Amino acid sequence: MWRYAFAAPWGPRFPLAIAAYTDCLGTELVSGDVWTVAREVDKALQLTHVPPQYGLELSNAFFGLERSGAIPGAIEDCALGMAVLVLNALPQAELRFGTRRAKEYYILYEELLRSYGHLWNASGFKWSLKTHQSAGYPLILGLRPQSCFGLDLKIFVYETDFASKPVICSQGMFASEVFVHQFLLHSSCHTEDPNEADFFFVPVYAACVMTKEKKLADEMDFFYKELVTEKLRYFQDQGGQDHIFLWSSETYDFPSWVDYIADSLFLSVEAVPIECTDFDFFSEETADNFGAHCQHCHWCFTRWKDYVIPGFVEKWSIEKMRDLEKSHEERTFTACYWADWAEPGSPRRKDGLGLEWNGHTGYHGADSDALAIYKYANTTVRNDLQTLNGRANFSIGYRFTRITEYFERIGECHFCFAPKGLGYWSNRLYEVLFAGCIPVILSDHIGLPFDDFLDWSTFSLKWPMSEVGPVLAEHLELLLQNQSLNPALSNQRVPHRCWFDYNSEDPNCSPYLGLLRFLQKKKAAMPRSPGSQTPNVGSSWSSGCRVVVTLVDSRELKHALGYFLFKYHRGVEISESRRGCQIL
């Protein structure tokens, strides 16, 4: 194995001249073309995302060197090129050999950096030695133990089949499902003793497996049902009330969740999730089905037990936005809204609704002109924003070629619009905060993370979705002219951003601290007791009612009456049949 070869075969770390490690000319066993590709990929990754086939090419080159025993010679020829190969091979290493092997490769990468990182520009080429996901690898691979912030919490973490590839799943705005899991697994909060556990975390990389492995809603439903009824050994001890599930998108990716885990705690990016009575596949050609079968569920998320968490923004993106953001005095645009960037090779995503995003163009920030499904998801606010295109000092448009161009533009803006998407939540909200831009939230029912201790009015604005137009523009111009009218303009925005950074190293400010504070409060409010408990719904509910309602199925009944009336109404009996569902 390479780990033994790397430790000793050539003695001291620098037995040869520096040039020997930076020549990158190729050897008998590795072509110089490999280092050329490594340089080009490393350079491109400083500006934008790179099509996956290049990462695959570098992975195959690295695995070939390992099989042939050529790694020591390759390091002597091009040490930092070797580091690039190793780093880009990690996702494929996990896919082919498992996470443990990927961890071993990452340790090799770190040793290469310690030994040769000071040569990053010795050859005239400036190596970056990063990928867009690499900043998160130490956490998700368990190489950096995590604190519990001094809180009195113990959390048992299950193992599940759909949470086995953290490296592969650590990319994109849904990666909170990975980072929260790996943080809890490697933190001092973690316990392997169920008897001392305050909570039980159930990791499922639902958004990832539906994207990468093409899992459909019915497959996810089967997986969750089997998981809850057969594999969560301690679920019934408290009726599931001490079990935690995380939803990283606008849907709860367990269609039958209300029948199995309704009493469990939910960590969710969306406070008004989308529920569908028909979970069949929706395409651009059948987008009208969305309006017929799906709606935002205002009772699915309950604030007494559930908690909003932020979406995920990669550390690479955060660092780029901070590098490109300008001071208040240097910003040239009053307000901005750009639908990001158009990139080849963007991965398809099938979310909990079965929606499949186009594989050739990034649609983050799209409107109904680009995606027909948005016509039925109450996202006309995105189209309305385009009517401000052409207004003086407003930067409004659709696409940048590179993501760094988008970052640069929002770093030049005082206000950045964060409109509703398919869900009410918006990852754009967190992106613009990292760019130092004041978010203008255009999503009427959005749930904001950590609003129990963060005063969002001090660093953001909220405006009705139905009133986007010249009046909004004039209001922002007035605020800019008279800064005393808007505390966000004079407020320090930087201290708040660490609450939304899943790679934050600030011991007093991170999303993990925010959600653990919530759990600490839940622990105090919900002491453990034997058996399942049912919340007391109070004496205001009538009993002994006699009402007859015929609906299509029980899910529609739950939407019509709401969760508590459905589950806890005294004197109400639910019966289901092929003819429908009746309240008797």
N, C-alpha and C positions, 0 to 999 in steps of 0.2 A: 504493500500500500504506500501511497505517496507520503503519508504522515511520518513513516519511518525514514523514507528516503530524504525527506526535507530536513530532518533533524540533524543529520550528521555526515552525509557521504563526502562532502568537500571541506569539512573542518570549519574554520571561522566563517562568520557571515560574509565577510568581504575579502575573500582570498585573491580576487582578480581585480584588475583595474576597473574603474567605474564604467568605462566605455563598454566593457564586456557585458554589462547588464542593460545597456541602453542601445546597443547597435541595432538590434531587431532586423538582422540580415537574413535570418533563417538558418537552419541546420540541416543535417542529413535527414532528420526525422520530422522537421516542421518547416513548411515553406514560408518564405518571407511574405507571401500573399496573406497568410493568416494574420500577421501583425499589421498589415495594411488595413484589412477589414476591422481589426480590433481598434486601430486608431480612428477610423472613420466612424464607427459606431460610438466610441467614447466621445468623439467630438459632437456628433449629432445629438447625443443624449443631453448635452448641455443646453440645447435649444428647444427640443421637441420630443415627442414620442417616436420610437423607431418601429417600423413594421416587424412583427414577430419572427419572420423568416431569418432575419439577421441574427437575432438571439439564438435561434436554433442552429445556425451555421457555426457560431462561436461555441455553442454547447457541444456539438459533434466534434469540433476540433479538440476541445479539452478532453473529452472522453477518449478520443483516439490517442492523445498523448499519454493518458493514464494507462491505457491498455498496453501500449508499447514500451512503457517504462521510460518515456522520454521527458518527463516533467523536470528533473534536475537540469538537463541540458537546455530545455526551453527557458528556464528561469535565468540561466547564465547568459543566454542570448538576448532575452527581452523580458526582464522581470516584471515590469509594470504592464506590458502586454499580456503576460500570463495572469496578472491580477484581474485584468478586464475579462479574460476568458472565464476565469473561475466565477467571478461575480455574475456574469450573464448566464452561466450554466446552472445557477441555483434552482430556478423554477423547473427546468428539465430534469435536474438531479432528483428533486423531490418527486416528480411525476414518475420517473423510471425506477428509482431506488428507495424512495421514502424520505421522510423529513430528517431522520437521524443522519443519513449520508449527506444531505444538504447542509446540515449543521457542521459536519466535519469539513466540508469544502469551504464553508464560510470561515472557519478557524484558519484554514490555509490562507485564504484571502487576507485576513487580519495580520497573519505573520508576514506575508509579503509586504504589506503596507508598513509594518514596523521596521522591517529590514531595508526596504528600498523606496519607501514613500518619499524620502527627501530628494530622490532623483527625478521627481515628477516633471521637471522641465530641463533636465540635463542634456537631452538630445536635441533641443530646439523645439520639440513638440510638447505642449502643455497637457499632460494627462489629467483628466478629471477624476477618474477612478470611482465613479458613482453611477448607479442607475436610479430610476425614479422611485424604486421601492427599497433600495439598500439601506437607507437610514433606519428603517423599521426592523431590519433583520435581527439585530441583537436582542430586541425585546421579544419578537415572536419565536425566536429560536431558543429562548431561555438563557441567553448568555449574559443578561444584565438583571440580576435580582431586583424585584420591585418592592417598594414600601407599602404599608397599609396606612400610612400617614398618621400613625399613632391612634387609630380608631380601634375600638373593641369589637371587631368583627371576625367571624370565621365562616368561610365559604367553601363548600364542597363543590368540586367541578367534575361533572360526568365526562366520560369518553363516549363519543358518538361517531357513527360511520361517516356522517356528512360534516365532520370538523377535523379532517385528517390531513389537510393540505394547506397549512397556513401561509407558506411562501407563495404558492400559486394564487391564493385568494387574497393576498395583501394589497391588491391593486384596485384603484377606483373608489368612487364615492360611497360604495356599500361596504368598505373594508372595516367599518366599526365592528362588524360581527366577528372579525378575526382578532382585532387588537384588544377588545374588551375581554374576550376569552383568554388570550395569551397573557394579558396583564394579570387577571385573576389567578391563572394557573401558576404563574411564577412570582406572585406577590406573597408577602408575609401574612396576608389574609387567608391564604389557601390552607385548607386542612384536608387530610385524607381520612379523618375520623368522622363519620356521619353523626355520631352521638354528640359531638361538640359543635356541629355546624349550625349557624344561625340561618343560612340560606343555602340553596342548592342551585348552581348555575348549569343550564342545559345548553351547551354550545351546538349550534347548527349554522353552517355557512350557506344559508338558503339561497341568497342572491348569487353566490358564486357557483354552486352546483347547478342552479338553473341556467346559468350562463355557459359555464365551461363544459358541463356534462349533459346539457340539453334536457334537464329534468322538467317534466310538465306538472301542472297543478295536481292531477290525480295521483301521480307518483309521489309528490311531496305529501299529499294527504295520507297515503298509505304508510309512508315512512314515519310520519309523526304519530299516527294512531298506534302503530306497532311499538314505537319508542315509548310512548306514555303508558301503554297498557302492559308491556312486557319487559322493558329494559330500565325504566327509572325506578330503581328498587325502593326508594324512600318517598316516592311521590304521594302515596296514600296516607302516610303517617300524619300529615297535617292537611290532607285534602288538596295538596298542590299549592297551598297558599304561601309556602316558603320556597317555592321553585321559581326561578327567573328565566324568562325567555326574552331573546333580543330580536327585534325586527329592524333591519337596516334599510328598508325601502318603504314605499307608500302603502304596501300591502302586508297583511299578516299571511305569510306563505304557507299556512296550515288552514285550508278551507274549512275544516270542521273544528276549528279551535274552540268555538263557543261550547261545544258538547264535551270537550275533554280538559281544557286548561283555562277556563274562564276565570277561575279564582286565583290563578298564578299572577306573579308580578311581571309586568312587561316593561322592558327598556326599548324605546321606539323613537326613530327619527320623526315619525308622523303621529300627530295627535288626533287626526281625523282620517283614519285609514280607509282605503277603498275596499269595499266588499261587493262581491258579485253573486247573483243567484245562478249564473251559468258561467262556469269556468272554462268553457271551451276556448280554443285558440282564436285570438282576435288579430286580424291582419289589417294592413292599410286598405285592402279591398273590402273588408267587412267591418270597418271602423264604427259603423252605425250600431253594431251589436253592443258596443261599449255603453252607449247611452241607454240602450234598452235593458241591459242586465246589471250594470254596475252603478254604484253610488257611494258617496262619502258617508261613512258611518260615524255619527256623532255620539254614539253611546259605547262603541267598542273600546275606546280608550277612557279609562276612569281615573281621575286625578287622585283619588284617595289611595290607589294602589299602584298606578303606573307612572312612568317618568320619561320625559322627553330628553334625548341625548343628541349631540350634534352629529351631522354627517362627517364623513372622513375626507380630509384633504392631505395629500402626500407631503411629507417633509420637503421633498425636492421642490414642489410647487411653492410651499410656504417660503422657503429660502429665496427662490427666484423673485417672488412678489415683494419680499422685504428689500431685496437688493435694488429692485426697480422703482419702488415707491418714492414719490417726491414729497417734499415738505409742503405744508399748507400754502405757503407763499409761492411755491413753484408750480402748483397745479394750474393747468390752463383751461380745463373744461368744468363747466358747472355740473353737468350730470352725464352719465354714460350708461348705455346698455348695448352690449354686443353678445351675439349668440356664439361666443367663444371662437372656435376654430374648426376648420374642416380638415380632417386628417384621413389619409388612406389607411386601410387596414384596421379601422376601429372594430373592436370585437362586437359580435352580435350579443344582445342581452335578451333573454326571455325572462320576464319578471313574473311575479305571482299571478298576474292576469293573463299570462301567456303571450304578452306583447313581444314581438321580436324586432329589435332595432336594426336598421340598415347596416350592412357590413362594410360599407365603403365610405361613409361620411359620419363624422361625429355629430350627434344631435343634441348635445347638452345646450340648452337655451333655444331649441327650435320652437316654432309656433305652428298654427294650423295650416299655414301655407307650405310647411315642410312635412308635417305629420298630420294626416287626416284625423287620427285618433284624438288630437287636441281639440277638435271642433266639439267633441262630446264630453270634454273634461273641464269645461268652464275655464279655459285658458285664453280667452279673447283678449285679456289684458296684455298679453305678449304682442298681439297684432296692434293693439292700441298704442303701444309704446313706439311702434314704427312711424306713427303719425307725427312724432316729434323730430324725425329725421330732417335735417336742414335748418333747424332752429339754431340761432347763434350760440356758440359755446356749448352746444349739446352734441355729444358723439354717440350716434345711434346707427346700428347696422347689423349685419348678419354674420359675417365670417372674417376671421383672420387666418392666414395660411399657417402660422406657427403659434403655438400656445404662448410662447414668450412675448409675442407681439400683443396678444390679448392682455397678458399680465402688465406689460408696459403701459398700455392704454388706460386700464383701470387705475394704475398708479398715478395717472395724471388728472384724475377726476376727483372733485369734491364729494359728489353724491353718486352712488351706483344703484340702479334699480334691481331689486330682487323679486321678480314676479312669481306667481303661482305656476307650477308645472302640472304634471299629471296628478301629483299629490299637492297638498298645501305646503309641505316642507320644500325647501330649496337649498341645495348645496352651494349655489351661487352666493347665498347669504354669508357663508363662512369664507368663501374665496375673497369677496370684496373686503371683508374685515381684515384679512391678512394683507391686503394691498393698502391698508390705511384709508380706505374709502368708506364714507358714511353710507350704510345701507338704507335704501328707501324700500321698505317691505310692502309689496303689493300682493298680499295673500290674506284674505279676510279672516280665515280661521286657522292660521298657522299656530302651531305650538312652539314656543321658544324654550330652548334648553336653559336650565338653571335659573329660571325666572323667579324661583323662591328666594334667591339671594343676589341675583344680578338685576339691576334696574336698566332694562333695555332702552328706556326713554332717554338715557344719558349718552347713548352712543349709536342710536339708530332712529329712524322715523318710520311711521306706518301711515299708509294712505289707502282709502277705499279703492278696491279694484275697479268699480264702476265709474270712477271719476278721474281716470287717467286722461290727460289732455293738456290744453294750454293753461288751465287753472293750476294744475300741479306744477307745471314748468315755472309759472310766475311766482308761485309760493317758494320754490327752491331758490329762484333768483333773489327774492326778497330776503330770505334767510342768509344768503351769501353776502348781500349788501349790509345787513345788520346782524352781525354775528351774535350779538347779545340775545337775539330772539331764539337761538338754537344752541343749547348747551353742548350738543355733540360736536359743534365746530370748534369750540374752545377746550373741549374735554380731551384728556390724554386717552387715545384709543388703544395704545399698545398694551397696558396692563390687562385688558379684557381678553386679548386674543389667545392667551395661553390656556384659557378654559376650553377652547375648541381645538387644541392641538394635541392629537393622540400620541405625538412624540415629545411632548413637553417634558423637560427635566426639572421644572420649577417645583420644589416640594410643597409650595403653597398655592399652586395654580395649575390644574390639569383637569381634563374631563373625568379622569378616574377618581380624583378627589371629590369632584362634584357628585358623581353617582354613588360613591361610597358614603358621603354625607347623607344622601337620601336613604340608603339602606340602614344607616345607623339610626335614623329617625324611625324607620319602619320596625326595626328591632325593638325599640323602646315602646312603640305603640301596639305591637302585635306580639306579646310574649308567647312562647311556645306552650302548648298544652296537648295532652293526649287526644288523638282523634281529629276528625275533620270538623271545622267550625263554619257556620253560616253567618254572614253579617246580619246584624239586627236592622231590618229596614224600617223599624219604627211603627207606631200605632196609626200613622196617617193613612196606611194602606187599608182599604176596605176589605172586608172578608165576607165569605158566603155569597159572592156575586153570582149572577146567572146571566151570562152574555154568550151569544152564539156568533162566531165570526168564521167565515170560510175563506182560506187563503190557499195559495198554491202549495206552499210547504212551510215547515217550521222556521226556516231562515227568514222568510218574508214576515212571519209573525214576530220574530225577534226584532226586525227592523221597525215594524209597525208600533210595537209596544215598548221597546227599549229593554235593556238587559235585566234590570231589577224586577220590573213587572213580569217579564217572561219567567224569571227563575224563582222569585220569592213571593209572588202574589198569593195571599192566603185564600184557600178555598178554590184555587184554580187548578184544574187538571188538564194536562195536555194529552191529546190522543192524535196519532198520525195514521193515515191510511192513504190508499191510492186516490181516494176522492178528495183529499185535502187535509187540512189541519184545523181542528175545531177547539174553541174554548167553551167548556160546558159549565 
